Amino acid sequence: MTEQRFRSEYLSLTETLYRIAFYILESRDEAEDAVQEVFLRLWRDREKLDAIQNPKAYCIRMLRNLCLDRIRAVQRLSFPEELPELPSSRLQDDELDEKQRLDKVLEAIKALPDRQREIMMLRVVDGLSYEEISRRTSQNYLTLRVLLSRARAKLKSEV
């Protein structure tokens, strides 16, 4: 498939795909990332696209499946609603400040877009390499780096 044909048949569907992704994911950032991921996958497999008879239906199905996979992945991650209370006799000023900082970080992590939160948890909490995260999430290396960078920047700005 030529680049010109790819642009006319597939990239012209960007707005439609974005609206569908936003409807499913309910997040502007997540919807944009999902559409971008669909186009990356399509471009990677562009030799096989000549056999596709209905590009719009194919893209919508691919996007839908990708969005549902992301929702399922986020549901597997669990976060405590709040930190357990420490006995008041042990709380000193430093411990209280530390607990407040930790609460703030936890809230900031919860507020991250789903994909960024998932990548952050897999990289920082689980200690997985980019290759392992890539295999688990079907994201390429550069996408993972961008998502992690955005997540860290948001955390720094909020904490």
ZIDAGI-V759578 format. One record per residue. N is the residue number from 1. NEAR is the number of other ideal C-beta (glycine too) atoms within 10 Angstrom. Layout:
N/NEAR
N/NEAR
This chain:
1/16
2/8
3/10
4/8
5/13
6/17
7/10
8/11
9/17
10/22
11/13
12/12
13/20
14/15
15/9
16/14
17/23
18/17
19/12
20/19
21/27
22/17
23/10
24/18
25/23
26/11
27/16
28/12
29/15
30/21
31/22
32/16
33/24
34/26
35/24
36/16
37/22
38/24
39/19
40/14
41/16
42/22
43/14
44/10
45/10
46/15
47/8
48/10
49/16
50/8
51/7
52/15
53/6
54/9
55/17
56/14
57/10
58/18
59/23
60/17
61/11
62/17
63/24
64/16
65/11
66/20
67/22
68/12
69/13
70/23
71/14
72/9
73/17
74/17
75/9
76/7
77/13
78/8
79/11
80/7
81/7
82/9
83/10
84/6
85/8
86/11
87/6
88/6
89/6
90/7
91/12
92/9
93/7
94/8
95/11
96/11
97/10
98/11
99/15
100/10
101/11
102/12
103/12
104/13
105/13
106/16
107/13
108/16
109/20
110/10
111/12
112/21
113/22
114/19
115/25
116/24
117/20
118/22
119/27
120/20
121/19
122/21
123/20
124/14
125/10
126/10
127/8
128/17
129/10
130/17
131/10
132/13
133/20
134/15
135/11
136/14
137/20
138/12
139/21
140/15
141/11
142/10
143/18
144/19
145/14
146/16
147/24
148/18
149/12
150/18
151/23
152/15
153/11
154/18
155/18
156/9
157/8
158/13
159/13
